[in-house]
C-alpha cells in the first residue's frame, strides 16, 4: 500500500504537505527548499549526480529533477 | 525481509512530530537518494507512529549524504534527529532508542 502511494512522489517535487511541514510558503512555488543552498556547497546527492536539479543546474521550479536527455524531450512538449 | 536490510545504508530518524506520516518522511528522503525501505514502528492500539523510524537507502553514500544535508532540518518545528545504524546496533535494534552509549 505504501509502495502504491509512494510512486506518486518524485525527487524535486515537494508536496503541499511537505512544504507546510518545512514551514515553506505553500502557495509560492518559486521558493526553493533550504537544502538547495546546501547542495551548492556539498554537491548533488550521489545517486542523482547525473540529473539536472532545479535551483542548481537551472532556475528553481518545483517540477522535479530531470534526466540530462529529457530537456530536449521537455522542450517538445512545451 | 528485515534481515536483507543493509545497515550501512540505513539511518535512524527520531523526534518526528505525530503529523509527519511515513509517506511524508519518504517524500523528504527521496529528495536525496532512492529509498529501498522505510519503517516507522506503530503503536498496536492507537496505530500511530512513535516518533521514530528507519530508512534504508541504496548505498551507504546516500545515507552519509542525508546526514550531511539534513543537519538542522525541522519538521513542524521539531528538529529531526538522524544517526547511522551500524551493524552492531541494528542487531539489537530494540535498544536503539536508548540515549548515550
Backbone of each chain as nested JSON, in Angstrom:
{
  "chains": [
    {"id": "A", "residues": [
      {"number": 1, "name": "UNK", "atoms": {"N": [0.848, -1.207, 0.0], "CA": [0.0, 0.0, 0.0], "C": [0.874, 1.244, 0.0]}},
      {"number": 2, "name": "UNK", "atoms": {"N": [1.951, 1.165, 0.792], "CA": [2.899, 2.289, 0.817], "C": [3.532, 2.449, -0.563]}},
      {"number": 3, "name": "UNK", "atoms": {"N": [3.915, 1.317, -1.147], "CA": [4.59, 1.357, -2.446], "C": [3.712, 2.034, -3.481]}},
      {"number": 4, "name": "UNK", "atoms": {"N": [2.426, 1.736, -3.411], "CA": [1.478, 2.316, -4.341], "C": [1.4, 3.835, -4.2]}},
      {"number": 5, "name": "UNK", "atoms": {"N": [1.212, 4.281, -2.976], "CA": [1.099, 5.716, -2.729], "C": [2.427, 6.418, -2.962]}},
      {"number": 6, "name": "UNK", "atoms": {"N": [3.511, 5.698, -2.646], "CA": [4.831, 6.31, -2.733], "C": [5.202, 6.618, -4.172]}},
      {"number": 7, "name": "UNK", "atoms": {"N": [4.605, 5.872, -5.11], "CA": [5.016, 6.02, -6.506], "C": [4.649, 7.398, -7.06]}},
      {"number": 8, "name": "UNK", "atoms": {"N": [3.772, 8.116, -6.365], "CA": [3.43, 9.444, -6.891], "C": [4.452, 10.508, -6.483]}},
      {"number": 9, "name": "UNK", "atoms": {"N": [5.379, 10.156, -5.623], "CA": [6.389, 11.131, -5.2], "C": [7.632, 11.042, -6.067]}},
      {"number": 10, "name": "UNK", "atoms": {"N": [8.136, 12.216, -6.437], "CA": [9.332, 12.254, -7.279], "C": [10.322, 13.223, -6.669]}},
      {"number": 11, "name": "UNK", "atoms": {"N": [11.614, 12.901, -6.742], "CA": [12.585, 13.851, -6.204], "C": [12.525, 15.184, -6.937]}},
      {"number": 12, "name": "UNK", "atoms": {"N": [12.514, 16.241, -6.168], "CA": [12.458, 17.576, -6.76], "C": [11.057, 18.143, -6.82]}},
      {"number": 13, "name": "UNK", "atoms": {"N": [10.068, 17.304, -6.509], "CA": [8.693, 17.789, -6.422], "C": [8.287, 17.714, -4.96]}},
      {"number": 14, "name": "UNK", "atoms": {"N": [7.945, 18.859, -4.395], "CA": [7.641, 18.905, -2.975], "C": [6.164, 19.219, -2.786]}},
      {"number": 15, "name": "UNK", "atoms": {"N": [5.486, 18.315, -2.102], "CA": [4.04, 18.438, -1.953], "C": [3.678, 19.574, -1.011]}},
      {"number": 16, "name": "UNK", "atoms": {"N": [2.429, 19.948, -1.069], "CA": [1.885, 20.959, -0.174], "C": [2.118, 20.542, 1.285]}},
      {"number": 17, "name": "UNK", "atoms": {"N": [1.903, 19.264, 1.571], "CA": [2.075, 18.766, 2.943], "C": [3.511, 18.957, 3.415]}},
      {"number": 18, "name": "UNK", "atoms": {"N": [4.461, 18.583, 2.548], "CA": [5.86, 18.699, 2.961], "C": [6.279, 20.168, 3.062]}},
      {"number": 19, "name": "UNK", "atoms": {"N": [5.78, 20.991, 2.161], "CA": [6.101, 22.428, 2.261], "C": [5.601, 22.989, 3.589]}},
      {"number": 20, "name": "UNK", "atoms": {"N": [4.419, 22.554, 3.975], "CA": [3.856, 23.018, 5.24], "C": [4.722, 22.539, 6.422]}},
      {"number": 21, "name": "UNK", "atoms": {"N": [5.098, 21.258, 6.379], "CA": [5.904, 20.696, 7.47], "C": [7.247, 21.422, 7.595]}},
      {"number": 22, "name": "UNK", "atoms": {"N": [7.777, 21.864, 6.433], "CA": [9.075, 22.542, 6.417], "C": [8.95, 24.039, 6.687]}},
      {"number": 23, "name": "UNK", "atoms": {"N": [7.706, 24.489, 6.877], "CA": [7.436, 25.905, 7.112], "C": [7.849, 26.756, 5.913]}},
      {"number": 24, "name": "UNK", "atoms": {"N": [7.659, 26.166, 4.707], "CA": [7.91, 26.915, 3.476], "C": [6.592, 27.529, 3.022]}},
      {"number": 25, "name": "UNK", "atoms": {"N": [6.664, 28.614, 2.22], "CA": [5.403, 29.15, 1.7], "C": [4.713, 28.098, 0.842]}},
      {"number": 26, "name": "UNK", "atoms": {"N": [3.447, 27.836, 1.122], "CA": [2.758, 26.761, 0.413], "C": [2.334, 27.173, -0.979]}},
      {"number": 27, "name": "UNK", "atoms": {"N": [2.033, 28.449, -1.136], "CA": [1.482, 28.866, -2.416], "C": [2.563, 29.381, -3.367]}},
      {"number": 28, "name": "UNK", "atoms": {"N": [3.67, 29.903, -2.821], "CA": [4.728, 30.422, -3.677], "C": [5.719, 29.316, -4.016]}},
      {"number": 29, "name": "UNK", "atoms": {"N": [5.474, 28.66, -5.159], "CA": [6.29, 27.508, -5.529], "C": [7.641, 27.913, -6.116]}},
      {"number": 30, "name": "UNK", "atoms": {"N": [7.918, 29.225, -6.176], "CA": [9.219, 29.644, -6.692], "C": [10.277, 29.646, -5.593]}},
      {"number": 31, "name": "UNK", "atoms": {"N": [9.85, 29.395, -4.357], "CA": [10.808, 29.365, -3.251], "C": [11.393, 27.955, -3.13]}},
      {"number": 32, "name": "UNK", "atoms": {"N": [12.714, 27.874, -3.182], "CA": [13.393, 26.573, -3.117], "C": [13.549, 26.133, -1.668]}},
      {"number": 33, "name": "UNK", "atoms": {"N": [13.551, 24.833, -1.424], "CA": [13.822, 24.361, -0.066], "C": [15.25, 24.716, 0.356]}},
      {"number": 34, "name": "UNK", "atoms": {"N": [15.447, 24.834, 1.657], "CA": [16.732, 25.295, 2.183], "C": [17.898, 24.388, 1.76]}},
      {"number": 35, "name": "UNK", "atoms": {"N": [17.608, 23.114, 1.519], "CA": [18.724, 22.207, 1.21], "C": [19.345, 22.475, -0.158]}},
      {"number": 36, "name": "UNK", "atoms": {"N": [18.635, 23.203, -1.034], "CA": [19.234, 23.55, -2.331], "C": [20.512, 24.369, -2.101]}},
      {"number": 37, "name": "UNK", "atoms": {"N": [20.461, 25.268, -1.116], "CA": [21.639, 26.074, -0.783], "C": [22.784, 25.178, -0.311]}},
      {"number": 38, "name": "UNK", "atoms": {"N": [22.445, 24.162, 0.485], "CA": [23.497, 23.262, 0.987], "C": [24.071, 22.418, -0.157]}},
      {"number": 39, "name": "UNK", "atoms": {"N": [23.197, 22.029, -1.102], "CA": [23.676, 21.257, -2.255], "C": [24.717, 22.038, -3.043]}},
      {"number": 40, "name": "UNK", "atoms": {"N": [24.544, 23.368, -3.091], "CA": [25.517, 24.189, -3.816], "C": [26.891, 24.072, -3.178]}},
      {"number": 41, "name": "UNK", "atoms": {"N": [26.91, 23.855, -1.86], "CA": [28.19, 23.745, -1.156], "C": [28.751, 22.33, -1.184]}},
      {"number": 42, "name": "UNK", "atoms": {"N": [27.907, 21.349, -0.886], "CA": [28.448, 19.988, -0.719], "C": [28.254, 19.111, -1.95]}},
      {"number": 43, "name": "UNK", "atoms": {"N": [27.554, 19.62, -2.961], "CA": [27.37, 18.832, -4.183], "C": [26.032, 18.125, -4.207]}},
      {"number": 44, "name": "UNK", "atoms": {"N": [25.744, 17.534, -5.366], "CA": [24.461, 16.86, -5.542], "C": [24.424, 15.542, -4.792]}},
      {"number": 45, "name": "UNK", "atoms": {"N": [23.224, 15.039, -4.55], "CA": [23.134, 13.695, -3.954], "C": [23.867, 12.675, -4.826]}},
      {"number": 46, "name": "UNK", "atoms": {"N": [24.623, 11.771, -4.224], "CA": [25.432, 10.823, -5.004], "C": [24.624, 10.022, -6.024]}},
      {"number": 47, "name": "UNK", "atoms": {"N": [23.398, 9.677, -5.69], "CA": [22.6, 8.882, -6.633], "C": [21.943, 9.72, -7.721]}},
      {"number": 48, "name": "UNK", "atoms": {"N": [21.99, 11.048, -7.559], "CA": [21.338, 11.913, -8.541], "C": [22.335, 12.811, -9.268]}},
      {"number": 49, "name": "UNK", "atoms": {"N": [23.619, 12.401, -9.217], "CA": [24.642, 13.256, -9.822], "C": [24.419, 13.475, -11.316]}},
      {"number": 50, "name": "UNK", "atoms": {"N": [23.795, 12.489, -11.95], "CA": [23.58, 12.572, -13.397], "C": [22.345, 13.387, -13.754]}},
      {"number": 51, "name": "UNK", "atoms": {"N": [21.582, 13.783, -12.746], "CA": [20.34, 14.504, -13.03], "C": [20.551, 16.014, -12.948]}},
      {"number": 52, "name": "UNK", "atoms": {"N": [19.699, 16.738, -13.624], "CA": [19.715, 18.196, -13.54], "C": [18.755, 18.615, -12.437]}},
      {"number": 53, "name": "UNK", "atoms": {"N": [19.259, 19.413, -11.513], "CA": [18.467, 19.772, -10.349], "C": [18.061, 21.238, -10.413]}},
      {"number": 54, "name": "UNK", "atoms": {"N": [16.745, 21.498, -10.455], "CA": [16.281, 22.896, -10.452], "C": [16.782, 23.614, -9.191]}},
      {"number": 55, "name": "UNK", "atoms": {"N": [17.319, 24.803, -9.393], "CA": [17.908, 25.529, -8.261], "C": [19.428, 25.419, -8.278]}},
      {"number": 56, "name": "UNK", "atoms": {"N": [19.942, 24.362, -8.943], "CA": [21.391, 24.198, -9.096], "C": [21.781, 24.34, -10.565]}},
      {"number": 57, "name": "UNK", "atoms": {"N": [21.16, 23.522, -11.4], "CA": [21.541, 23.48, -12.813], "C": [20.664, 24.371, -13.673]}},
      {"number": 58, "name": "UNK", "atoms": {"N": [19.573, 24.807, -13.079], "CA": [18.634, 25.661, -13.82], "C": [17.854, 26.451, -12.785]}},
      {"number": 59, "name": "UNK", "atoms": {"N": [17.051, 27.349, -13.255], "CA": [16.253, 28.14, -12.334], "C": [15.369, 27.213, -11.494]}},
      {"number": 60, "name": "UNK", "atoms": {"N": [15.17, 27.589, -10.244], "CA": [14.375, 26.71, -9.393], "C": [12.926, 26.63, -9.844]}},
      {"number": 61, "name": "UNK", "atoms": {"N": [12.41, 25.423, -9.87], "CA": [10.972, 25.215, -10.031], "C": [10.649, 23.906, -9.325]}},
      {"number": 62, "name": "UNK", "atoms": {"N": [9.427, 23.763, -8.928], "CA": [9.022, 22.586, -8.162], "C": [8.553, 21.483, -9.11]}},
      {"number": 63, "name": "UNK", "atoms": {"N": [9.413, 21.168, -10.098], "CA": [8.961, 20.253, -11.142], "C": [9.776, 18.971, -11.214]}},
      {"number": 64, "name": "UNK", "atoms": {"N": [10.69, 18.784, -10.301], "CA": [11.422, 17.521, -10.273], "C": [12.787, 17.602, -10.922]}},
      {"number": 65, "name": "UNK", "atoms": {"N": [13.662, 16.677, -10.488], "CA": [14.98, 16.565, -11.104], "C": [14.794, 15.988, -12.501]}},
      {"number": 66, "name": "UNK", "atoms": {"N": [15.664, 16.383, -13.417], "CA": [15.481, 15.988, -14.822], "C": [16.646, 15.151, -15.331]}},
      {"number": 67, "name": "UNK", "atoms": {"N": [16.297, 14.206, -16.202], "CA": [17.332, 13.499, -16.954], "C": [18.031, 14.494, -17.851]}},
      {"number": 68, "name": "UNK", "atoms": {"N": [19.343, 14.269, -18.064], "CA": [20.037, 15.191, -18.965], "C": [19.45, 15.139, -20.361]}},
      {"number": 69, "name": "UNK", "atoms": {"N": [18.985, 13.97, -20.762], "CA": [18.392, 13.831, -22.1], "C": [16.985, 14.365, -22.208]}},
      {"number": 70, "name": "UNK", "atoms": {"N": [16.35, 14.567, -21.044], "CA": [14.92, 14.875, -21.083], "C": [14.623, 16.328, -21.392]}},
      {"number": 71, "name": "UNK", "atoms": {"N": [15.67, 17.186, -21.33], "CA": [15.389, 18.604, -21.58], "C": [14.919, 18.808, -23.018]}},
      {"number": 72, "name": "UNK", "atoms": {"N": [15.499, 18.018, -23.942], "CA": [15.069, 18.161, -25.331], "C": [13.64, 17.642, -25.489]}},
      {"number": 73, "name": "UNK", "atoms": {"N": [13.36, 16.52, -24.778], "CA": [12.003, 15.985, -24.836], "C": [11.005, 16.974, -24.235]}},
      {"number": 74, "name": "UNK", "atoms": {"N": [11.435, 17.594, -23.119], "CA": [10.542, 18.529, -22.436], "C": [10.219, 19.713, -23.339]}},
      {"number": 75, "name": "UNK", "atoms": {"N": [11.228, 20.14, -24.11], "CA": [11.015, 21.287, -24.996], "C": [9.936, 20.99, -26.034]}},
      {"number": 76, "name": "UNK", "atoms": {"N": [9.946, 19.739, -26.513], "CA": [8.933, 19.361, -27.497], "C": [7.527, 19.524, -26.933]}},
      {"number": 77, "name": "UNK", "atoms": {"N": [7.414, 19.191, -25.631], "CA": [6.093, 19.243, -25.004], "C": [5.599, 20.666, -24.776]}},
      {"number": 78, "name": "UNK", "atoms": {"N": [6.555, 21.585, -24.599], "CA": [6.115, 22.924, -24.198], "C": [5.806, 23.788, -25.412]}}
    ]},
    {"id": "B", "residues": [
      {"number": 1, "name": "UNK", "atoms": {"N": [12.407, -10.146, 5.322], "CA": [12.948, -9.055, 4.508], "C": [13.829, -8.118, 5.341]}},
      {"number": 2, "name": "UNK", "atoms": {"N": [13.478, -8.057, 6.618], "CA": [14.236, -7.205, 7.522], "C": [15.715, -7.564, 7.537]}},
      {"number": 3, "name": "UNK", "atoms": {"N": [16.009, -8.85, 7.414], "CA": [17.393, -9.296, 7.51], "C": [18.19, -8.886, 6.272]}},
      {"number": 4, "name": "UNK", "atoms": {"N": [17.472, -8.541, 5.198], "CA": [18.154, -8.103, 3.989], "C": [18.645, -6.668, 4.093]}},
      {"number": 5, "name": "UNK", "atoms": {"N": [18.183, -5.983, 5.114], "CA": [18.496, -4.56, 5.23], "C": [20.0, -4.334, 5.346]}},
      {"number": 6, "name": "UNK", "atoms": {"N": [20.487, -3.41, 4.567], "CA": [21.908, -3.073, 4.614], "C": [22.135, -2.021, 5.705]}},
      {"number": 7, "name": "UNK", "atoms": {"N": [22.738, -2.421, 6.819], "CA": [22.859, -1.475, 7.95], "C": [23.684, -0.236, 7.593]}},
      {"number": 8, "name": "UNK", "atoms": {"N": [24.636, -0.391, 6.673], "CA": [25.471, 0.766, 6.312], "C": [24.713, 1.826, 5.522]}},
      {"number": 9, "name": "UNK", "atoms": {"N": [23.587, 1.403, 4.956], "CA": [22.801, 2.348, 4.16], "C": [21.541, 2.77, 4.903]}},
      {"number": 10, "name": "UNK", "atoms": {"N": [21.444, 2.398, 6.172], "CA": [20.231, 2.656, 6.95], "C": [20.465, 3.74, 7.994]}},
      {"number": 11, "name": "UNK", "atoms": {"N": [19.496, 4.633, 8.108], "CA": [19.557, 5.675, 9.126], "C": [18.379, 5.531, 10.078]}},
      {"number": 12, "name": "UNK", "atoms": {"N": [18.657, 5.838, 11.341], "CA": [17.596, 6.021, 12.325], "C": [17.163, 7.475, 12.25]}},
      {"number": 13, "name": "UNK", "atoms": {"N": [15.852, 7.746, 12.292], "CA": [15.393, 9.127, 12.413], "C": [14.41, 9.228, 13.568]}},
      {"number": 14, "name": "UNK", "atoms": {"N": [14.516, 10.312, 14.306], "CA": [13.691, 10.455, 15.502], "C": [13.267, 11.884, 15.753]}},
      {"number": 15, "name": "UNK", "atoms": {"N": [12.535, 12.063, 16.838], "CA": [11.931, 13.356, 17.198], "C": [10.952, 13.821, 16.12]}},
      {"number": 16, "name": "UNK", "atoms": {"N": [10.187, 12.862, 15.596], "CA": [9.263, 13.142, 14.496], "C": [7.878, 13.494, 15.054]}},
      {"number": 17, "name": "UNK", "atoms": {"N": [7.372, 14.617, 14.605], "CA": [6.05, 15.09, 15.028], "C": [4.974, 14.08, 14.595]}},
      {"number": 18, "name": "UNK", "atoms": {"N": [3.928, 13.896, 15.403], "CA": [2.854, 12.962, 15.034], "C": [2.21, 13.283, 13.686]}},
      {"number": 19, "name": "UNK", "atoms": {"N": [2.235, 14.559, 13.281], "CA": [1.632, 14.928, 11.997], "C": [2.456, 14.458, 10.805]}},
      {"number": 20, "name": "UNK", "atoms": {"N": [3.722, 14.166, 11.021], "CA": [4.583, 13.724, 9.921], "C": [4.376, 12.223, 9.706]}},
      {"number": 21, "name": "UNK", "atoms": {"N": [3.766, 11.87, 8.595], "CA": [3.482, 10.465, 8.312], "C": [4.699, 9.779, 7.694]}},
      {"number": 22, "name": "UNK", "atoms": {"N": [4.588, 8.446, 7.603], "CA": [5.641, 7.677, 6.953], "C": [5.826, 8.146, 5.498]}},
      {"number": 23, "name": "UNK", "atoms": {"N": [4.699, 8.442, 4.839], "CA": [4.778, 8.921, 3.454], "C": [5.493, 10.263, 3.355]}},
      {"number": 24, "name": "UNK", "atoms": {"N": [5.225, 11.127, 4.329], "CA": [5.896, 12.428, 4.327], "C": [7.409, 12.239, 4.502]}},
      {"number": 25, "name": "UNK", "atoms": {"N": [7.791, 11.337, 5.396], "CA": [9.212, 11.067, 5.597], "C": [9.826, 10.476, 4.328]}},
      {"number": 26, "name": "UNK", "atoms": {"N": [9.054, 9.595, 3.683], "CA": [9.517, 9.022, 2.422], "C": [9.757, 10.131, 1.393]}},
      {"number": 27, "name": "UNK", "atoms": {"N": [8.79, 11.029, 1.29], "CA": [8.909, 12.131, 0.334], "C": [10.146, 12.985, 0.618]}},
      {"number": 28, "name": "UNK", "atoms": {"N": [10.407, 13.215, 1.903], "CA": [11.587, 14.001, 2.27], "C": [12.87, 13.274, 1.856]}},
      {"number": 29, "name": "UNK", "atoms": {"N": [12.972, 11.997, 2.206], "CA": [14.229, 11.274, 1.97], "C": [14.528, 11.055, 0.491]}},
      {"number": 30, "name": "UNK", "atoms": {"N": [13.475, 10.844, -0.333], "CA": [13.782, 10.604, -1.754], "C": [14.349, 11.839, -2.452]}},
      {"number": 31, "name": "UNK", "atoms": {"N": [14.268, 13.002, -1.806], "CA": [14.902, 14.188, -2.394], "C": [16.427, 14.003, -2.475]}},
      {"number": 32, "name": "UNK", "atoms": {"N": [16.96, 13.073, -1.684], "CA": [18.419, 12.949, -1.529], "C": [18.961, 11.589, -1.939]}},
      {"number": 33, "name": "UNK", "atoms": {"N": [18.059, 10.653, -2.247], "CA": [18.514, 9.345, -2.698], "C": [17.354, 8.369, -2.743]}},
      {"number": 34, "name": "UNK", "atoms": {"N": [17.46, 7.361, -3.618], "CA": [16.379, 6.374, -3.712], "C": [16.236, 5.596, -2.404]}},
      {"number": 35, "name": "UNK", "atoms": {"N": [15.012, 5.483, -1.939], "CA": [14.736, 4.792, -0.675], "C": [14.329, 3.349, -0.972]}},
      {"number": 36, "name": "UNK", "atoms": {"N": [15.054, 2.409, -0.366], "CA": [14.694, 0.995, -0.56], "C": [13.577, 0.575, 0.383]}},
      {"number": 37, "name": "UNK", "atoms": {"N": [13.641, 1.09, 1.627], "CA": [12.564, 0.763, 2.561], "C": [12.505, 1.816, 3.649]}},
      {"number": 38, "name": "UNK", "atoms": {"N": [11.311, 1.961, 4.205], "CA": [11.149, 2.889, 5.314], "C": [10.167, 2.247, 6.282]}},
      {"number": 39, "name": "UNK", "atoms": {"N": [10.418, 2.445, 7.555], "CA": [9.602, 1.783, 8.563], "C": [9.526, 2.645, 9.807]}},
      {"number": 40, "name": "UNK", "atoms": {"N": [8.297, 2.965, 10.189], "CA": [8.095, 3.667, 11.458], "C": [7.217, 2.78, 12.33]}},
      {"number": 41, "name": "UNK", "atoms": {"N": [7.788, 2.199, 13.381], "CA": [7.004, 1.292, 14.223], "C": [5.75, 1.988, 14.752]}},
      {"number": 42, "name": "UNK", "atoms": {"N": [4.619, 1.273, 14.641], "CA": [3.338, 1.849, 15.065], "C": [2.904, 1.284, 16.417]}},
      {"number": 43, "name": "UNK", "atoms": {"N": [2.238, 2.117, 17.165], "CA": [1.569, 1.655, 18.37], "C": [0.457, 0.695, 17.94]}},
      {"number": 44, "name": "UNK", "atoms": {"N": [0.392, -0.491, 18.562], "CA": [-0.534, -1.512, 18.075], "C": [-1.983, -1.103, 18.263]}},
      {"number": 45, "name": "UNK", "atoms": {"N": [-2.234, -0.343, 19.295], "CA": [-3.623, 0.03, 19.575], "C": [-3.993, 1.342, 18.886]}},
      {"number": 46, "name": "UNK", "atoms": {"N": [-3.181, 2.345, 19.081], "CA": [-3.507, 3.66, 18.518], "C": [-3.201, 3.741, 17.026]}},
      {"number": 47, "name": "UNK", "atoms": {"N": [-2.358, 2.83, 16.53], "CA": [-1.935, 2.795, 15.121], "C": [-1.211, 4.069, 14.69]}},
      {"number": 48, "name": "UNK", "atoms": {"N": [-0.651, 4.751, 15.662], "CA": [0.131, 5.94, 15.334], "C": [1.611, 5.585, 15.462]}},
      {"number": 49, "name": "UNK", "atoms": {"N": [2.445, 6.314, 14.736], "CA": [3.874, 6.048, 14.886], "C": [4.363, 6.648, 16.2]}},
      {"number": 50, "name": "UNK", "atoms": {"N": [5.56, 6.232, 16.582], "CA": [6.025, 6.613, 17.907], "C": [7.172, 7.616, 17.856]}},
      {"number": 51, "name": "UNK", "atoms": {"N": [7.23, 8.345, 16.736], "CA": [8.172, 9.437, 16.66], "C": [9.543, 9.065, 16.122]}},
      {"number": 52, "name": "UNK", "atoms": {"N": [9.678, 7.84, 15.644], "CA": [10.977, 7.454, 15.086], "C": [10.784, 6.383, 14.021]}},
      {"number": 53, "name": "UNK", "atoms": {"N": [11.858, 6.123, 13.299], "CA": [11.795, 5.104, 12.267], "C": [13.164, 4.843, 11.66]}},
      {"number": 54, "name": "UNK", "atoms": {"N": [13.151, 4.015, 10.621], "CA": [14.386, 3.641, 9.936], "C": [14.18, 3.785, 8.442]}},
      {"number": 55, "name": "UNK", "atoms": {"N": [15.175, 4.321, 7.785], "CA": [15.098, 4.447, 6.34], "C": [16.351, 3.824, 5.736]}},
      {"number": 56, "name": "UNK", "atoms": {"N": [16.121, 2.986, 4.726], "CA": [17.246, 2.339, 4.06], "C": [17.391, 2.896, 2.655]}},
      {"number": 57, "name": "UNK", "atoms": {"N": [18.585, 3.371, 2.368], "CA": [18.894, 3.887, 1.035], "C": [19.581, 2.794, 0.227]}},
      {"number": 58, "name": "UNK", "atoms": {"N": [19.897, 3.115, -1.029], "CA": [20.529, 2.11, -1.877], "C": [21.97, 1.876, -1.453]}},
      {"number": 59, "name": "UNK", "atoms": {"N": [22.65, 2.929, -1.036], "CA": [24.051, 2.738, -0.678], "C": [24.4, 3.559, 0.556]}},
      {"number": 60, "name": "UNK", "atoms": {"N": [25.52, 3.241, 1.156], "CA": [25.966, 3.977, 2.33], "C": [26.293, 5.43, 1.969]}},
      {"number": 61, "name": "UNK", "atoms": {"N": [26.685, 5.654, 0.703], "CA": [26.967, 7.031, 0.273], "C": [25.716, 7.906, 0.368]}},
      {"number": 62, "name": "UNK", "atoms": {"N": [24.581, 7.323, -0.032], "CA": [23.319, 8.062, 0.075], "C": [23.04, 8.427, 1.535]}},
      {"number": 63, "name": "UNK", "atoms": {"N": [23.225, 7.447, 2.409], "CA": [22.932, 7.657, 3.835], "C": [23.835, 8.751, 4.42]}},
      {"number": 64, "name": "UNK", "atoms": {"N": [25.118, 8.704, 4.068], "CA": [26.064, 9.721, 4.557], "C": [25.648, 11.116, 4.082]}},
      {"number": 65, "name": "UNK", "atoms": {"N": [25.233, 11.169, 2.827], "CA": [24.841, 12.45, 2.258], "C": [23.643, 13.031, 2.999]}},
      {"number": 66, "name": "UNK", "atoms": {"N": [22.686, 12.168, 3.317], "CA": [21.481, 12.613, 4.022], "C": [21.844, 13.161, 5.404]}},
      {"number": 67, "name": "UNK", "atoms": {"N": [22.782, 12.503, 6.067], "CA": [23.231, 13.002, 7.374], "C": [23.774, 14.424, 7.24]}},
      {"number": 68, "name": "UNK", "atoms": {"N": [24.509, 14.66, 6.15], "CA": [25.098, 15.985, 5.94], "C": [24.049, 17.03, 5.599]}},
      {"number": 69, "name": "UNK", "atoms": {"N": [23.166, 16.665, 4.683], "CA": [22.29, 17.708, 4.145], "C": [21.097, 18.007, 5.047]}},
      {"number": 70, "name": "UNK", "atoms": {"N": [20.68, 17.05, 5.838], "CA": [19.509, 17.288, 6.686], "C": [19.874, 17.722, 8.106]}},
      {"number": 71, "name": "UNK", "atoms": {"N": [21.135, 18.053, 8.297], "CA": [21.531, 18.541, 9.615], "C": [20.762, 19.831, 9.929]}},
      {"number": 72, "name": "UNK", "atoms": {"N": [20.029, 19.831, 11.014], "CA": [19.321, 21.046, 11.413], "C": [17.94, 21.215, 10.798]}},
      {"number": 73, "name": "UNK", "atoms": {"N": [17.477, 20.199, 10.039], "CA": [16.15, 20.342, 9.424], "C": [15.038, 20.127, 10.445]}},
      {"number": 74, "name": "UNK", "atoms": {"N": [14.024, 20.97, 10.372], "CA": [12.874, 20.864, 11.263], "C": [11.627, 20.511, 10.478]}},
      {"number": 75, "name": "UNK", "atoms": {"N": [10.825, 19.604, 11.046], "CA": [9.514, 19.29, 10.501], "C": [8.49, 19.671, 11.553]}},
      {"number": 76, "name": "UNK", "atoms": {"N": [7.539, 20.494, 11.163], "CA": [6.56, 21.026, 12.118], "C": [7.279, 21.625, 13.322]}},
      {"number": 77, "name": "UNK", "atoms": {"N": [8.41, 22.271, 13.063], "CA": [9.147, 22.962, 14.112], "C": [10.039, 22.08, 14.964]}},
      {"number": 78, "name": "UNK", "atoms": {"N": [9.98, 20.761, 14.726], "CA": [10.796, 19.876, 15.559], "C": [12.058, 19.442, 14.823]}},
      {"number": 79, "name": "UNK", "atoms": {"N": [13.194, 19.588, 15.488], "CA": [14.483, 19.23, 14.904], "C": [14.547, 17.713, 14.678]}},
      {"number": 80, "name": "UNK", "atoms": {"N": [14.762, 17.325, 13.423], "CA": [14.823, 15.896, 13.103], "C": [16.174, 15.332, 13.532]}},
      {"number": 81, "name": "UNK", "atoms": {"N": [16.12, 14.262, 14.315], "CA": [17.354, 13.598, 14.748], "C": [17.677, 12.491, 13.765]}},
      {"number": 82, "name": "UNK", "atoms": {"N": [18.941, 12.434, 13.345], "CA": [19.347, 11.388, 12.412], "C": [20.616, 10.754, 12.922]}},
      {"number": 83, "name": "UNK", "atoms": {"N": [20.7, 9.445, 12.841], "CA": [22.004, 8.824, 13.083], "C": [22.16, 7.531, 12.319]}},
      {"number": 84, "name": "UNK", "atoms": {"N": [23.41, 7.168, 12.117], "CA": [23.707, 5.939, 11.393], "C": [23.349, 4.741, 12.243]}},
      {"number": 85, "name": "UNK", "atoms": {"N": [22.911, 3.708, 11.586], "CA": [22.658, 2.44, 12.256], "C": [23.81, 1.538, 11.853]}},
      {"number": 86, "name": "UNK", "atoms": {"N": [24.764, 1.32, 12.756], "CA": [25.848, 0.427, 12.329], "C": [25.447, -1.021, 12.594]}},
      {"number": 87, "name": "UNK", "atoms": {"N": [26.268, -1.945, 12.098], "CA": [25.93, -3.361, 12.162], "C": [25.567, -3.806, 13.564]}},
      {"number": 88, "name": "UNK", "atoms": {"N": [26.349, -3.387, 14.52], "CA": [26.13, -3.826, 15.904], "C": [24.777, -3.351, 16.417]}},
      {"number": 89, "name": "UNK", "atoms": {"N": [24.488, -2.084, 16.136], "CA": [23.236, -1.525, 16.653], "C": [22.017, -2.176, 16.023]}},
      {"number": 90, "name": "UNK", "atoms": {"N": [22.113, -2.475, 14.715], "CA": [20.915, -2.987, 14.065], "C": [20.59, -4.397, 14.539]}},
      {"number": 91, "name": "UNK", "atoms": {"N": [21.606, -5.138, 15.043], "CA": [21.323, -6.492, 15.508], "C": [20.611, -6.48, 16.858]}},
      {"number": 92, "name": "UNK", "atoms": {"N": [20.718, -5.37, 17.56], "CA": [19.918, -5.246, 18.778], "C": [19.097, -3.968, 18.678]}},
      {"number": 93, "name": "UNK", "atoms": {"N": [18.289, -3.964, 17.656], "CA": [17.604, -2.747, 17.261], "C": [16.606, -2.266, 18.316]}},
      {"number": 94, "name": "UNK", "atoms": {"N": [16.112, -3.163, 19.119], "CA": [15.131, -2.762, 20.125], "C": [15.715, -1.766, 21.115]}},
      {"number": 95, "name": "UNK", "atoms": {"N": [17.041, -1.764, 21.22], "CA": [17.657, -0.869, 22.2], "C": [18.084, 0.46, 21.589]}},
      {"number": 96, "name": "UNK", "atoms": {"N": [17.738, 0.642, 20.345], "CA": [18.331, 1.771, 19.647], "C": [17.881, 3.119, 20.2]}},
      {"number": 97, "name": "UNK", "atoms": {"N": [16.737, 3.134, 20.813], "CA": [16.246, 4.409, 21.328], "C": [16.95, 4.873, 22.584]}},
      {"number": 98, "name": "UNK", "atoms": {"N": [17.759, 3.98, 23.158], "CA": [18.463, 4.36, 24.39], "C": [19.407, 5.513, 24.158]}},
      {"number": 99, "name": "UNK", "atoms": {"N": [19.43, 6.41, 25.071], "CA": [20.343, 7.552, 24.922], "C": [21.74, 7.18, 25.392]}},
      {"number": 100, "name": "UNK", "atoms": {"N": [22.719, 7.761, 24.746], "CA": [24.11, 7.566, 25.154], "C": [24.592, 6.162, 24.916]}},
      {"number": 101, "name": "UNK", "atoms": {"N": [25.902, 5.992, 24.776], "CA": [26.472, 4.655, 24.696], "C": [27.946, 4.683, 24.973]}}
    ]}
  ]
}
